[in-house]
Amino acid sequence: MTLLTLILLVLFVSLGRWQWHRGEEKQVLWDSYERNDLTPALDARVDFDSAERFTSVALTGHFESNRQFLLDNRSHAGQPGYEVLTPFVLESGRRILVNRGWIPFDGYRDRLPDVSLVAAPSTVVQGRLDELPTAGLASGRAPPEAGDAWPKLTSFPTHEELQAALRDKLSRRILLLDPKMPNGYVREWSPPGMAPERHFSYAIQWWGFAVVLLVLYFALNFRKVS
């Protein structure tokens, strides 16, 4: 009983510490999201790949509507669908993928949804810089489909795979299109993952289990002695 109690005690305390550290990491991420909720200056020079995550930017350029990606396995409100990534070329020549939002799966795997748009020669987009979504398991990944057909279906692609499919240099960051901007779909952006408070709550629960375990251990052993 003593050995089992020690093992479980170490496990519960360790899990609590892990959840607490995860909560602290998420708190930094969520604070960054709130801190960068500002109206950006138009065409301010920003290094997309080194700027703080969730930095707000406003850019002038044009969409490459003839070359788009559909991120597969993206859900919203429990419904399966895709997120639409469209290349956006700045007047300086830099290129970044704009996430135009989520669209539902229409029930046909062999027929992709229509995500075409009328590409103006010059337009302004506004949004936040973010990372490409990553899969928890490698088996959930699929590079962009080969061939000349567009849009290309892909699941949790790497930057290198997207860049190879475009055959053009591409920023490692993507832009989450602001919900107020046109040419988009469902855009209810938020920091990824659980809120920090849930991690802190789970940590307290694990530590609570450790306390209960100690109480039970001493109670049972005192009962044997008596």
N, C-alpha and C positions, 0 to 999 in steps of 0.2 A: 504493500500500500504506500509506503514512504517513497519508494522509487517511482511508482506511477504518479504520485502527487508531484514530485519534483519535476518529472518530465512534462506533465501538463502545465505546471506553474510556469516553467520556462517558455513553453509554447504560447500560452496565453499572454504573457508579458511581452514576448517578442512580436506577436501579431499586433498587440496594442501599439507598440513603438513603431512598427512599420506603417500602420494606418495613420498614426499621428504625423510621421514624416511625410507621408503622401498628402495629408491635409495641408501641411506647411508649404509643400511644393505647389499644390493647387491654389493656395491662397496667393502666392506670388504671381501665378498665371492670371488669376481673376483680377487681382489688383492692377496688373498690366493692362488688361482689357478695359477696365474702368478708367484708368489714367489716360489712355489714348483715345477716349471718346471725345474727340475735339474736331472742330471744323478745320480741315487742312487747307493750306495755301495751294493754289492751283499751280501745278508743274514745279513745285519745290523739288530741288535736287535731293533725291533719296536713294541710297544704296539699298536696293530691295533685299539683298541677301544678308546684309549685316545689320539692318535696322532692327529696332526692338519689335518683337512680335506684336501684332495687332496695331501697329502704327497706322494712323489714318492718312491716306494720300488722295490727291485729286490729280488726274492725268488727262492730257490731251493726246489723241491719236485716232486710230481706227481699228475696228474689229476685223479679224480674218474669218469671215463667216463661212468660208468654204472649207475650213479645216478646224473641226471641233472634236472634242472627246466627250464621251458619256461615261461617268464614273458609275460602275455597277455596284449593287449591294448597298445602296444608301437608302435609309428608311426615314420616314417622317410621320409622327403620330401613329406609329405601328404599321404603316403602309409601305411596301417596297417601292423602290423607284431608282432614279438616277440623279446625279448632279451634273450640270452642263459646264464644261470648261472650254472657254473660247479664247484663242490667242488675241492679244491686244498689242498693237505696235505703236510705240510712242513716236513723236516727231523726231526724237533723237535717234531712233532706230532700235532702241531697246524693246524687248518683247517679254510680256508677262501673260500668264494664263489667268483669265478672269472667271471665277466661279459665279455663274449667273443664276444659281439656285437649283432647287429640287423640282423634279417633275415625276408624276406617278408612273409606275409600270402598267402598261395597258393590257397585259395578259398574253402578249405574243412575243416570244423570244426571238423569232426570225424577222420581226418588223420593228425597227427602232422608231422612237417618236420623232416627230418633226420639230427640230430646234432651230430652223432657219431664221435669219433676221435680215432686215434691210440694212446693209452696212453703209453708213454715211462716210463721205471722204474724211470728215473730221468730227469727232465727238468727244465729250468729256465723261469720264467715269470716276466715281468716287467709291472708296471702300477701305477695308483693312487688309494689311499684309498678314498672311497666315502660312502655315506649313501644309504640305500635302498630307492627306489622311494616311495613316499606316494601319496595316492589318495586324491583328494579334497573332495569327498563324500564317506561315509562309504559304500554306495550301489555299489560303483565301486570296492570293494574288494572281493577277493575270495581266500580262503586258498588253499594250494596244494591239489590236488586230493588224495583221500584215495586209499588204495590198494597197491599192490606190483608192479604195472606197472610204468616204467620209460621211457622217461622223464615225469615229472609231470607238468601239466598246472596250473598256478596260476596267480592271478592279485593283485598287490600291497600287497603282504604278509607281515606279521610281522616277526621279527627275531625269535620269539618263535615258530611260525608256521613252518618256514623252519627247525629249529633245531629239532622240533618234528618229521617232516617227515623224516629227515636224521637219527634220533635216535643217533646222535653224537653231541658233543659240537662244536659250530660254532661261529666264530667271528661275532660281530654285524656289523662290516664294511664289505663292499665288495671291490673287486679290479677291477677297470676299465682297461682291458687289453690294453696295449699300441698298437697303430695302426701298429707299425713296427714289432710286435711279430707275429709268426705263430699261427695256430690253432684258428683263429678268423674270424669274419664276418665283417659287416659294423661297423666301430668305428670312428665316428666323434664327439668325446667328447668335451663338453664345460660346463661351470658352468650352473646350472639349471635356468630356468626362463628368464625374459627379462633382457636386458643389463641395467646397472644403468642409463645410459644417457636417456633411454626412461622414466624411473620413474621421473627423474628430469624434463624432458620435459612436462610430464603430470602435475606435480606440478605447473609449471609455467603457463600452460593453465588454471588450476583451479583458480589460483590467478588472471589471466587475466580476467576470467569471473567475479570475485569479483570486479575488478576495473571498468569493463564495467557496471556492475549492479549499482555501486555508481554513475557513470557518468549519467546513464539514470535516476536514482532516482532524483538527484539534478536538472537535466535538465527539467524533467517533473514538478517538484514542483516549480521551478523558473518561468516556463511558466504560471502556474496557478496564481502565485502572480502577475505577470505583466498583 
